Amino acid sequence: MTKFSVPEMSCGHCKATIEKAISEIDPGAKLEFDMDAREVDIEAKVDTTAIVAALKDAGYEATPAG
Ligand SMILES: [Cu+2]
């Protein structure tokens, strides 16, 4: 899993939007959200760059975080 910091993620709607964006690039991806920390752990077959690009397309700036 890779952890991403997504500062603008704040509610269930954001979560749903992010889940949809990632499922479009990898339907089998696993996501674990930490809404308080505004972080999401993503396990997907695609690389980090593709994940960041998909989140950006969905309207969220994301940066890989440790
Ligand atoms: Cu939201």
N, CA, C, O and the ligand as a Tripos MOL2 file, in Angstrom:
@<TRIPOS>MOLECULE
protein
  265   263    67     0     0
PROTEIN
NO_CHARGES

@<TRIPOS>ATOM
      1 N           0.8420   -1.2070    0.0000 N.3       1 MET1
      2 CA          0.0000    0.0000    0.0000 C.3       1 MET1
      3 C           0.8650    1.2400    0.0000 C.2       1 MET1
      4 O           1.9600    1.2600    0.5620 O.2       1 MET1
      5 N           0.3560    2.2620   -0.6350 N.am      2 THR2
      6 CA          1.0370    3.5510   -0.6200 C.3       2 THR2
      7 C           0.1130    4.5590    0.0300 C.2       2 THR2
      8 O          -1.0770    4.6180   -0.2810 O.2       2 THR2
      9 N           0.6650    5.3500    0.9330 N.am      3 LYS3
     10 CA         -0.1310    6.3650    1.6120 C.3       3 LYS3
     11 C          -0.0550    7.6740    0.8320 C.2       3 LYS3
     12 O           1.0210    8.1090    0.4200 O.2       3 LYS3
     13 N          -1.2050    8.2840    0.6430 N.am      4 PHE4
     14 CA         -1.2620    9.5740   -0.0450 C.3       4 PHE4
     15 C          -1.8890   10.6070    0.8810 C.2       4 PHE4
     16 O          -2.8740   10.3420    1.5700 O.2       4 PHE4
     17 N          -1.2920   11.7850    0.8760 N.am      5 SER5
     18 CA         -1.8820   12.9100    1.5860 C.3       5 SER5
     19 C          -2.7950   13.6500    0.6120 C.2       5 SER5
     20 O          -2.3670   14.0690   -0.4630 O.2       5 SER5
     21 N          -4.0660   13.8060    1.0080 N.am      6 VAL6
     22 CA         -5.0560   14.4770    0.1530 C.3       6 VAL6
     23 C          -5.7270   15.5600    1.0050 C.2       6 VAL6
     24 O          -6.7850   15.3310    1.5930 O.2       6 VAL6
     25 N          -5.1000   16.7470    1.0650 N.am      7 PRO7
     26 CA         -5.5340   17.7700    2.0290 C.3       7 PRO7
     27 C          -6.9790   18.2350    1.8490 C.2       7 PRO7
     28 O          -7.6230   18.6400    2.8160 O.2       7 PRO7
     29 N          -7.4940   18.1790    0.6110 N.am      8 GLU8
     30 CA         -8.8450   18.7090    0.3850 C.3       8 GLU8
     31 C          -9.9420   17.6670    0.5740 C.2       8 GLU8
     32 O         -11.1200   17.9620    0.3750 O.2       8 GLU8
     33 N          -9.5670   16.4730    0.9510 N.am      9 MET9
     34 CA        -10.5360   15.4050    1.1990 C.3       9 MET9
     35 C         -11.1520   15.6240    2.5800 C.2       9 MET9
     36 O         -10.4490   15.5920    3.5900 O.2       9 MET9
     37 N         -12.4730   15.8460    2.6210 N.am     10 SER10
     38 CA        -13.0540   16.2180    3.9150 C.3      10 SER10
     39 C         -14.3630   15.5340    4.2710 C.2      10 SER10
     40 O         -14.8050   15.6420    5.4150 O.2      10 SER10
     41 N         -14.9960   14.8400    3.3450 N.am     11 CYS11
     42 CA        -16.3070   14.2840    3.6760 C.3      11 CYS11
     43 C         -16.5850   13.0260    2.8640 C.2      11 CYS11
     44 O         -15.7540   12.5930    2.0660 O.2      11 CYS11
     45 N         -17.7470   12.4520    3.0740 N.am     12 GLY12
     46 CA        -18.1140   11.2170    2.3940 C.3      12 GLY12
     47 C         -18.1850   11.3720    0.8930 C.2      12 GLY12
     48 O         -17.9240   10.4260    0.1500 O.2      12 GLY12
     49 N         -18.5390   12.5660    0.4460 N.am     13 HIS13
     50 CA        -18.5920   12.8050   -0.9910 C.3      13 HIS13
     51 C         -17.2000   12.7410   -1.6010 C.2      13 HIS13
     52 O         -17.0110   12.1590   -2.6690 O.2      13 HIS13
     53 N         -16.2380   13.3340   -0.9280 N.am     14 CYS14
     54 CA        -14.8450   13.2650   -1.3890 C.3      14 CYS14
     55 C         -14.4040   11.8080   -1.4590 C.2      14 CYS14
     56 O         -13.7850   11.3770   -2.4310 O.2      14 CYS14
     57 N         -14.7330   11.0620   -0.4140 N.am     15 LYS15
     58 CA        -14.3420    9.6530   -0.3380 C.3      15 LYS15
     59 C         -14.9160    8.8910   -1.5380 C.2      15 LYS15
     60 O         -14.2040    8.1260   -2.1880 O.2      15 LYS15
     61 N         -16.2020    9.1020   -1.8280 N.am     16 ALA16
     62 CA        -16.8590    8.4130   -2.9400 C.3      16 ALA16
     63 C         -16.2260    8.7960   -4.2710 C.2      16 ALA16
     64 O         -16.0350    7.9490   -5.1430 O.2      16 ALA16
     65 N         -15.9000   10.0820   -4.4230 N.am     17 THR17
     66 CA        -15.2860   10.5610   -5.6610 C.3      17 THR17
     67 C         -13.9230    9.9060   -5.8680 C.2      17 THR17
     68 O         -13.5720    9.5010   -6.9760 O.2      17 THR17
     69 N         -13.1690    9.8130   -4.7840 N.am     18 ILE18
     70 CA        -11.8360    9.2120   -4.8510 C.3      18 ILE18
     71 C         -11.9380    7.7160   -5.1320 C.2      18 ILE18
     72 O         -11.1710    7.1820   -5.9340 O.2      18 ILE18
     73 N         -12.8740    7.0420   -4.4820 N.am     19 GLU19
     74 CA        -13.0540    5.6050   -4.7310 C.3      19 GLU19
     75 C         -13.3840    5.3540   -6.1960 C.2      19 GLU19
     76 O         -12.8680    4.4180   -6.8070 O.2      19 GLU19
     77 N         -14.2470    6.1950   -6.7540 N.am     20 LYS20
     78 CA        -14.6510    6.0360   -8.1480 C.3      20 LYS20
     79 C         -13.4630    6.2790   -9.0800 C.2      20 LYS20
     80 O         -13.2410    5.5210  -10.0250 O.2      20 LYS20
     81 N         -12.7080    7.3330   -8.8070 N.am     21 ALA21
     82 CA        -11.5640    7.6700   -9.6670 C.3      21 ALA21
     83 C         -10.5430    6.5370   -9.6890 C.2      21 ALA21
     84 O         -10.0000    6.1990  -10.7410 O.2      21 ALA21
     85 N         -10.2920    5.9590   -8.5310 N.am     22 ILE22
     86 CA         -9.3060    4.8720   -8.4700 C.3      22 ILE22
     87 C          -9.8580    3.5970   -9.0950 C.2      22 ILE22
     88 O          -9.1210    2.8630   -9.7540 O.2      22 ILE22
     89 N         -11.1450    3.3240   -8.8970 N.am     23 SER23
     90 CA        -11.7110    2.0980   -9.4750 C.3      23 SER23
     91 C         -11.7090    2.1550  -10.9970 C.2      23 SER23
     92 O         -11.7120    1.1210  -11.6640 O.2      23 SER23
     93 N         -11.7050    3.3680  -11.5440 N.am     24 GLU24
     94 CA        -11.6520    3.5030  -13.0030 C.3      24 GLU24
     95 C         -10.2870    3.1130  -13.5700 C.2      24 GLU24
     96 O         -10.1940    2.6670  -14.7140 O.2      24 GLU24
     97 N          -9.2380    3.2770  -12.7790 N.am     25 ILE25
     98 CA         -7.9200    2.8740  -13.2860 C.3      25 ILE25
     99 C          -7.5360    1.4790  -12.8040 C.2      25 ILE25
    100 O          -6.7080    0.8180  -13.4320 O.2      25 ILE25
    101 N          -8.1260    1.0190  -11.6940 N.am     26 ASP26
    102 CA         -7.9150   -0.3610  -11.2320 C.3      26 ASP26
    103 C          -9.1240   -0.8080  -10.4190 C.2      26 ASP26
    104 O          -9.2410   -0.4820   -9.2370 O.2      26 ASP26
    105 N         -10.0310   -1.5630  -11.0600 N.am     27 PRO27
    106 CA        -11.2650   -1.9830  -10.3660 C.3      27 PRO27
    107 C         -10.9910   -2.8170   -9.1170 C.2      27 PRO27
    108 O         -11.8460   -2.9180   -8.2370 O.2      27 PRO27
    109 N          -9.8100   -3.4110   -9.0370 N.am     28 GLY28
    110 CA         -9.5030   -4.2540   -7.8870 C.3      28 GLY28
    111 C          -8.7410   -3.5260   -6.7910 C.2      28 GLY28
    112 O          -8.2950   -4.1490   -5.8270 O.2      28 GLY28
    113 N          -8.5890   -2.2240   -6.9260 N.am     29 ALA29
    114 CA         -7.8050   -1.4600   -5.9520 C.3      29 ALA29
    115 C          -8.4400   -1.5000   -4.5690 C.2      29 ALA29
    116 O          -9.6610   -1.5670   -4.4250 O.2      29 ALA29
    117 N          -7.5790   -1.4570   -3.5530 N.am     30 LYS30
    118 CA         -8.0640   -1.3860   -2.1710 C.3      30 LYS30
    119 C          -7.6970   -0.0220   -1.6020 C.2      30 LYS30
    120 O          -6.5770    0.4620   -1.7640 O.2      30 LYS30
    121 N          -8.6810    0.5880   -0.9240 N.am     31 LEU31
    122 CA         -8.4520    1.9010   -0.3400 C.3      31 LEU31
    123 C          -8.8090    1.8840    1.1330 C.2      31 LEU31
    124 O          -9.8220    1.3100    1.5330 O.2      31 LEU31
    125 N          -7.9650    2.5220    1.9400 N.am     32 GLU32
    126 CA         -8.2710    2.7020    3.3600 C.3      32 GLU32
    127 C          -8.1460    4.1810    3.6670 C.2      32 GLU32
    128 O          -7.0890    4.7880    3.4930 O.2      32 GLU32
    129 N          -9.2600    4.7470    4.1320 N.am     33 PHE33
    130 CA         -9.2990    6.1890    4.3710 C.3      33 PHE33
    131 C          -9.0550    6.5360    5.8310 C.2      33 PHE33
    132 O          -9.5320    5.8530    6.7380 O.2      33 PHE33
    133 N          -8.3160    7.5930    6.0380 N.am     34 ASP34
    134 CA         -8.2140    8.2160    7.3520 C.3      34 ASP34
    135 C          -8.6390    9.6630    7.1550 C.2      34 ASP34
    136 O          -7.8260   10.5310    6.8340 O.2      34 ASP34
    137 N          -9.9360    9.9040    7.3550 N.am     35 MET35
    138 CA        -10.4800   11.2310    7.0470 C.3      35 MET35
    139 C          -9.9070   12.2980    7.9830 C.2      35 MET35
    140 O          -9.6920   13.4370    7.5690 O.2      35 MET35
    141 N          -9.6620   11.9300    9.2400 N.am     36 ASP36
    142 CA         -9.1270   12.9170   10.1820 C.3      36 ASP36
    143 C          -7.7420   13.3970    9.7560 C.2      36 ASP36
    144 O          -7.4290   14.5860    9.8240 O.2      36 ASP36
    145 N          -6.9240   12.4460    9.3160 N.am     37 ALA37
    146 CA         -5.5680   12.7950    8.8820 C.3      37 ALA37
    147 C          -5.5390   13.2720    7.4300 C.2      37 ALA37
    148 O          -4.5220   13.7650    6.9420 O.2      37 ALA37
    149 N          -6.6860   13.1110    6.7460 N.am     38 ARG38
    150 CA         -6.7770   13.4310    5.3140 C.3      38 ARG38
    151 C          -5.7330   12.6580    4.5210 C.2      38 ARG38
    152 O          -4.9970   13.1960    3.6940 O.2      38 ARG38
    153 N          -5.7150   11.3680    4.8240 N.am     39 GLU39
    154 CA         -4.8080   10.4800    4.1160 C.3      39 GLU39
    155 C          -5.5890    9.2690    3.6230 C.2      39 GLU39
    156 O          -6.5900    8.8660    4.2140 O.2      39 GLU39
    157 N          -5.1070    8.7040    2.5310 N.am     40 VAL40
    158 CA         -5.7010    7.4620    2.0330 C.3      40 VAL40
    159 C          -4.5830    6.5110    1.6260 C.2      40 VAL40
    160 O          -3.6510    6.8790    0.9110 O.2      40 VAL40
    161 N          -4.7070    5.2770    2.1050 N.am     41 ASP41
    162 CA         -3.7820    4.2180    1.7000 C.3      41 ASP41
    163 C          -4.3900    3.5300    0.4950 C.2      41 ASP41
    164 O          -5.5520    3.1240    0.5250 O.2      41 ASP41
    165 N          -3.6150    3.3990   -0.5560 N.am     42 ILE42
    166 CA         -4.1300    2.7970   -1.7820 C.3      42 ILE42
    167 C          -3.2180    1.6550   -2.2160 C.2      42 ILE42
    168 O          -2.0020    1.8050   -2.3280 O.2      42 ILE42
    169 N          -3.8570    0.5000   -2.4570 N.am     43 GLU43
    170 CA         -3.1470   -0.6460   -3.0160 C.3      43 GLU43
    171 C          -3.7420   -0.8910   -4.3880 C.2      43 GLU43
    172 O          -4.9140   -1.2490   -4.5100 O.2      43 GLU43
    173 N          -2.9340   -0.6970   -5.4250 N.am     44 ALA44
    174 CA         -3.4340   -0.8390   -6.7860 C.3      44 ALA44
    175 C          -2.3280   -1.3780   -7.6750 C.2      44 ALA44
    176 O          -1.1470   -1.3410   -7.3310 O.2      44 ALA44
    177 N          -2.7530   -1.8830   -8.8380 N.am     45 LYS45
    178 CA         -1.7770   -2.4390   -9.7740 C.3      45 LYS45
    179 C          -1.0710   -1.3490  -10.5670 C.2      45 LYS45
    180 O          -0.0640   -1.6070  -11.2260 O.2      45 LYS45
    181 N          -1.5940   -0.1490  -10.5030 N.am     46 VAL46
    182 CA         -0.9880    0.9530  -11.2520 C.3      46 VAL46
    183 C           0.0240    1.6850  -10.3690 C.2      46 VAL46
    184 O          -0.0060    1.5510   -9.1450 O.2      46 VAL46
    185 N           0.9150    2.4530  -10.9850 N.am     47 ASP47
    186 CA          1.9580    3.0880  -10.1880 C.3      47 ASP47
    187 C           1.4800    4.3910   -9.5490 C.2      47 ASP47
    188 O           0.4020    4.9080   -9.8420 O.2      47 ASP47
    189 N           2.3270    4.8860   -8.6740 N.am     48 THR48
    190 CA          2.0050    6.0830   -7.8960 C.3      48 THR48
    191 C           1.6540    7.2650   -8.7900 C.2      48 THR48
    192 O           0.7290    8.0220   -8.4950 O.2      48 THR48
    193 N           2.3950    7.4200   -9.8810 N.am     49 THR49
    194 CA          2.1540    8.5370  -10.7890 C.3      49 THR49
    195 C           0.7440    8.4860  -11.3660 C.2      49 THR49
    196 O           0.0740    9.5120  -11.4810 O.2      49 THR49
    197 N           0.2920    7.2620  -11.7330 N.am     50 ALA50
    198 CA         -1.0440    7.1030  -12.3050 C.3      50 ALA50
    199 C          -2.1200    7.4130  -11.2600 C.2      50 ALA50
    200 O          -3.1580    7.9910  -11.5800 O.2      50 ALA50
    201 N          -1.8620    7.0250  -10.0250 N.am     51 ILE51
    202 CA         -2.8210    7.3100   -8.9480 C.3      51 ILE51
    203 C          -2.9280    8.8130   -8.7140 C.2      51 ILE51
    204 O          -4.0290    9.3550   -8.6140 O.2      51 ILE51
    205 N          -1.7840    9.4790   -8.6280 N.am     52 VAL52
    206 CA         -1.7860   10.9310   -8.4180 C.3      52 VAL52
    207 C          -2.5260   11.6280   -9.5700 C.2      52 VAL52
    208 O          -3.2860   12.5690   -9.3440 O.2      52 VAL52
    209 N          -2.2980   11.1590  -10.8060 N.am     53 ALA53
    210 CA         -2.9460   11.7590  -11.9730 C.3      53 ALA53
    211 C          -4.4600   11.5550  -11.9200 C.2      53 ALA53
    212 O          -5.2240   12.4680  -12.2320 O.2      53 ALA53
    213 N          -4.8940   10.3460  -11.5210 N.am     54 ALA54
    214 CA         -6.3300   10.0640  -11.4410 C.3      54 ALA54
    215 C          -6.9910   10.9330  -10.3790 C.2      54 ALA54
    216 O          -8.0980   11.4330  -10.5770 O.2      54 ALA54
    217 N          -6.3080   11.1110   -9.2520 N.am     55 LEU55
    218 CA         -6.8730   11.9480   -8.1790 C.3      55 LEU55
    219 C          -6.9270   13.4040   -8.6110 C.2      55 LEU55
    220 O          -7.8770   14.1180   -8.2920 O.2      55 LEU55
    221 N          -5.9140   13.8390   -9.3330 N.am     56 LYS56
    222 CA         -5.9010   15.2200   -9.8180 C.3      56 LYS56
    223 C          -7.0500   15.4480  -10.8020 C.2      56 LYS56
    224 O          -7.7200   16.4790  -10.7610 O.2      56 LYS56
    225 N          -7.2670   14.4620  -11.6930 N.am     57 ASP57
    226 CA         -8.3940   14.5550  -12.6360 C.3      57 ASP57
    227 C          -9.7280   14.6440  -11.8870 C.2      57 ASP57
    228 O         -10.6590   15.3070  -12.3450 O.2      57 ASP57
    229 N          -9.8150   13.9720  -10.7340 N.am     58 ALA58
    230 CA        -11.0350   13.9780   -9.9450 C.3      58 ALA58
    231 C         -11.1810   15.2530   -9.1180 C.2      58 ALA58
    232 O         -12.2190   15.4830   -8.4980 O.2      58 ALA58
    233 N         -10.1240   16.0870   -9.1130 N.am     59 GLY59
    234 CA        -10.2010   17.3740   -8.4220 C.3      59 GLY59
    235 C          -9.4510   17.4370   -7.1150 C.2      59 GLY59
    236 O          -9.6170   18.3830   -6.3450 O.2      59 GLY59
    237 N          -8.6100   16.4190   -6.8490 N.am     60 TYR60
    238 CA         -7.8760   16.3920   -5.5800 C.3      60 TYR60
    239 C          -6.3810   16.3360   -5.7970 C.2      60 TYR60
    240 O          -5.8640   15.4400   -6.4650 O.2      60 TYR60
    241 N          -5.6920   17.3140   -5.2190 N.am     61 GLU61
    242 CA         -4.2310   17.2660   -5.2200 C.3      61 GLU61
    243 C          -3.8080   16.2260   -4.2060 C.2      61 GLU61
    244 O          -4.2170   16.2710   -3.0460 O.2      61 GLU61
    245 N          -2.9800   15.2800   -4.6510 N.am     62 ALA62
    246 CA         -2.5180   14.2320   -3.7450 C.3      62 ALA62
    247 C          -1.0080   14.1290   -3.8260 C.2      62 ALA62
    248 O          -0.4200   14.2740   -4.8970 O.2      62 ALA62
    249 N          -0.3800   13.8740   -2.6750 N.am     63 THR63
    250 CA          1.0470   13.6460   -2.6800 C.3      63 THR63
    251 C           1.3390   12.3720   -1.8820 C.2      63 THR63
    252 O           0.7870   12.1640   -0.8020 O.2      63 THR63
    253 N           2.2150   11.5250   -2.4290 N.am     64 PRO64
    254 CA          2.5990   10.3320   -1.6770 C.3      64 PRO64
    255 C           3.2140   10.7720   -0.3460 C.2      64 PRO64
    256 O           4.0760   11.6490   -0.3100 O.2      64 PRO64
    257 N           2.7660   10.1610    0.7250 N.am     65 ALA65
    258 CA          3.2440   10.5300    2.0610 C.3      65 ALA65
    259 C           3.7490    9.2980    2.7710 C.2      65 ALA65
    260 O           2.9770    8.4060    3.1240 O.2      65 ALA65
    261 N           5.0240    9.2540    2.9740 N.am     66 GLY66
    262 CA          5.6810    8.1540    3.7020 C.3      66 GLY66
    263 C           4.9890    6.8540    3.6150 C.2      66 GLY66
    264 O           5.4530    5.8680    4.1870 O.2      66 GLY66
    265 CU        -16.1060   16.2320    0.4020 Cu       67 CU67
@<TRIPOS>BOND
     1     1     2 1
     2     2     3 1
     3     3     4 2
     4     3     5 am
     5     5     6 1
     6     6     7 1
     7     7     8 2
     8     7     9 am
     9     9    10 1
    10    10    11 1
    11    11    12 2
    12    11    13 am
    13    13    14 1
    14    14    15 1
    15    15    16 2
    16    15    17 am
    17    17    18 1
    18    18    19 1
    19    19    20 2
    20    19    21 am
    21    21    22 1
    22    22    23 1
    23    23    24 2
    24    23    25 am
    25    25    26 1
    26    26    27 1
    27    27    28 2
    28    27    29 am
    29    29    30 1
    30    30    31 1
    31    31    32 2
    32    31    33 am
    33    33    34 1
    34    34    35 1
    35    35    36 2
    36    35    37 am
    37    37    38 1
    38    38    39 1
    39    39    40 2
    40    39    41 am
    41    41    42 1
    42    42    43 1
    43    43    44 2
    44    43    45 am
    45    45    46 1
    46    46    47 1
    47    47    48 2
    48    47    49 am
    49    49    50 1
    50    50    51 1
    51    51    52 2
    52    51    53 am
    53    53    54 1
    54    54    55 1
    55    55    56 2
    56    55    57 am
    57    57    58 1
    58    58    59 1
    59    59    60 2
    60    59    61 am
    61    61    62 1
    62    62    63 1
    63    63    64 2
    64    63    65 am
    65    65    66 1
    66    66    67 1
    67    67    68 2
    68    67    69 am
    69    69    70 1
    70    70    71 1
    71    71    72 2
    72    71    73 am
    73    73    74 1
    74    74    75 1
    75    75    76 2
    76    75    77 am
    77    77    78 1
    78    78    79 1
    79    79    80 2
    80    79    81 am
    81    81    82 1
    82    82    83 1
    83    83    84 2
    84    83    85 am
    85    85    86 1
    86    86    87 1
    87    87    88 2
    88    87    89 am
    89    89    90 1
    90    90    91 1
    91    91    92 2
    92    91    93 am
    93    93    94 1
    94    94    95 1
    95    95    96 2
    96    95    97 am
    97    97    98 1
    98    98    99 1
    99    99   100 2
   100    99   101 am
   101   101   102 1
   102   102   103 1
   103   103   104 2
   104   103   105 am
   105   105   106 1
   106   106   107 1
   107   107   108 2
   108   107   109 am
   109   109   110 1
   110   110   111 1
   111   111   112 2
   112   111   113 am
   113   113   114 1
   114   114   115 1
   115   115   116 2
   116   115   117 am
   117   117   118 1
   118   118   119 1
   119   119   120 2
   120   119   121 am
   121   121   122 1
   122   122   123 1
   123   123   124 2
   124   123   125 am
   125   125   126 1
   126   126   127 1
   127   127   128 2
   128   127   129 am
   129   129   130 1
   130   130   131 1
   131   131   132 2
   132   131   133 am
   133   133   134 1
   134   134   135 1
   135   135   136 2
   136   135   137 am
   137   137   138 1
   138   138   139 1
   139   139   140 2
   140   139   141 am
   141   141   142 1
   142   142   143 1
   143   143   144 2
   144   143   145 am
   145   145   146 1
   146   146   147 1
   147   147   148 2
   148   147   149 am
   149   149   150 1
   150   150   151 1
   151   151   152 2
   152   151   153 am
   153   153   154 1
   154   154   155 1
   155   155   156 2
   156   155   157 am
   157   157   158 1
   158   158   159 1
   159   159   160 2
   160   159   161 am
   161   161   162 1
   162   162   163 1
   163   163   164 2
   164   163   165 am
   165   165   166 1
   166   166   167 1
   167   167   168 2
   168   167   169 am
   169   169   170 1
   170   170   171 1
   171   171   172 2
   172   171   173 am
   173   173   174 1
   174   174   175 1
   175   175   176 2
   176   175   177 am
   177   177   178 1
   178   178   179 1
   179   179   180 2
   180   179   181 am
   181   181   182 1
   182   182   183 1
   183   183   184 2
   184   183   185 am
   185   185   186 1
   186   186   187 1
   187   187   188 2
   188   187   189 am
   189   189   190 1
   190   190   191 1
   191   191   192 2
   192   191   193 am
   193   193   194 1
   194   194   195 1
   195   195   196 2
   196   195   197 am
   197   197   198 1
   198   198   199 1
   199   199   200 2
   200   199   201 am
   201   201   202 1
   202   202   203 1
   203   203   204 2
   204   203   205 am
   205   205   206 1
   206   206   207 1
   207   207   208 2
   208   207   209 am
   209   209   210 1
   210   210   211 1
   211   211   212 2
   212   211   213 am
   213   213   214 1
   214   214   215 1
   215   215   216 2
   216   215   217 am
   217   217   218 1
   218   218   219 1
   219   219   220 2
   220   219   221 am
   221   221   222 1
   222   222   223 1
   223   223   224 2
   224   223   225 am
   225   225   226 1
   226   226   227 1
   227   227   228 2
   228   227   229 am
   229   229   230 1
   230   230   231 1
   231   231   232 2
   232   231   233 am
   233   233   234 1
   234   234   235 1
   235   235   236 2
   236   235   237 am
   237   237   238 1
   238   238   239 1
   239   239   240 2
   240   239   241 am
   241   241   242 1
   242   242   243 1
   243   243   244 2
   244   243   245 am
   245   245   246 1
   246   246   247 1
   247   247   248 2
   248   247   249 am
   249   249   250 1
   250   250   251 1
   251   251   252 2
   252   251   253 am
   253   253   254 1
   254   254   255 1
   255   255   256 2
   256   255   257 am
   257   257   258 1
   258   258   259 1
   259   259   260 2
   260   259   261 am
   261   261   262 1
   262   262   263 1
   263   263   264 2
@<TRIPOS>SUBSTRUCTURE
     1 MET1         2 RESIDUE 1 A MET
     2 THR2         6 RESIDUE 1 A THR
     3 LYS3        10 RESIDUE 1 A LYS
     4 PHE4        14 RESIDUE 1 A PHE
     5 SER5        18 RESIDUE 1 A SER
     6 VAL6        22 RESIDUE 1 A VAL
     7 PRO7        26 RESIDUE 1 A PRO
     8 GLU8        30 RESIDUE 1 A GLU
     9 MET9        34 RESIDUE 1 A MET
    10 SER10       38 RESIDUE 1 A SER
    11 CYS11       42 RESIDUE 1 A CYS
    12 GLY12       46 RESIDUE 1 A GLY
    13 HIS13       50 RESIDUE 1 A HIS
    14 CYS14       54 RESIDUE 1 A CYS
    15 LYS15       58 RESIDUE 1 A LYS
    16 ALA16       62 RESIDUE 1 A ALA
    17 THR17       66 RESIDUE 1 A THR
    18 ILE18       70 RESIDUE 1 A ILE
    19 GLU19       74 RESIDUE 1 A GLU
    20 LYS20       78 RESIDUE 1 A LYS
    21 ALA21       82 RESIDUE 1 A ALA
    22 ILE22       86 RESIDUE 1 A ILE
    23 SER23       90 RESIDUE 1 A SER
    24 GLU24       94 RESIDUE 1 A GLU
    25 ILE25       98 RESIDUE 1 A ILE
    26 ASP26      102 RESIDUE 1 A ASP
    27 PRO27      106 RESIDUE 1 A PRO
    28 GLY28      110 RESIDUE 1 A GLY
    29 ALA29      114 RESIDUE 1 A ALA
    30 LYS30      118 RESIDUE 1 A LYS
    31 LEU31      122 RESIDUE 1 A LEU
    32 GLU32      126 RESIDUE 1 A GLU
    33 PHE33      130 RESIDUE 1 A PHE
    34 ASP34      134 RESIDUE 1 A ASP
    35 MET35      138 RESIDUE 1 A MET
    36 ASP36      142 RESIDUE 1 A ASP
    37 ALA37      146 RESIDUE 1 A ALA
    38 ARG38      150 RESIDUE 1 A ARG
    39 GLU39      154 RESIDUE 1 A GLU
    40 VAL40      158 RESIDUE 1 A VAL
    41 ASP41      162 RESIDUE 1 A ASP
    42 ILE42      166 RESIDUE 1 A ILE
    43 GLU43      170 RESIDUE 1 A GLU
    44 ALA44      174 RESIDUE 1 A ALA
    45 LYS45      178 RESIDUE 1 A LYS
    46 VAL46      182 RESIDUE 1 A VAL
    47 ASP47      186 RESIDUE 1 A ASP
    48 THR48      190 RESIDUE 1 A THR
    49 THR49      194 RESIDUE 1 A THR
    50 ALA50      198 RESIDUE 1 A ALA
    51 ILE51      202 RESIDUE 1 A ILE
    52 VAL52      206 RESIDUE 1 A VAL
    53 ALA53      210 RESIDUE 1 A ALA
    54 ALA54      214 RESIDUE 1 A ALA
    55 LEU55      218 RESIDUE 1 A LEU
    56 LYS56      222 RESIDUE 1 A LYS
    57 ASP57      226 RESIDUE 1 A ASP
    58 ALA58      230 RESIDUE 1 A ALA
    59 GLY59      234 RESIDUE 1 A GLY
    60 TYR60      238 RESIDUE 1 A TYR
    61 GLU61      242 RESIDUE 1 A GLU
    62 ALA62      246 RESIDUE 1 A ALA
    63 THR63      250 RESIDUE 1 A THR
    64 PRO64      254 RESIDUE 1 A PRO
    65 ALA65      258 RESIDUE 1 A ALA
    66 GLY66      262 RESIDUE 1 A GLY
    67 CU67       265 GROUP 0 **** ****
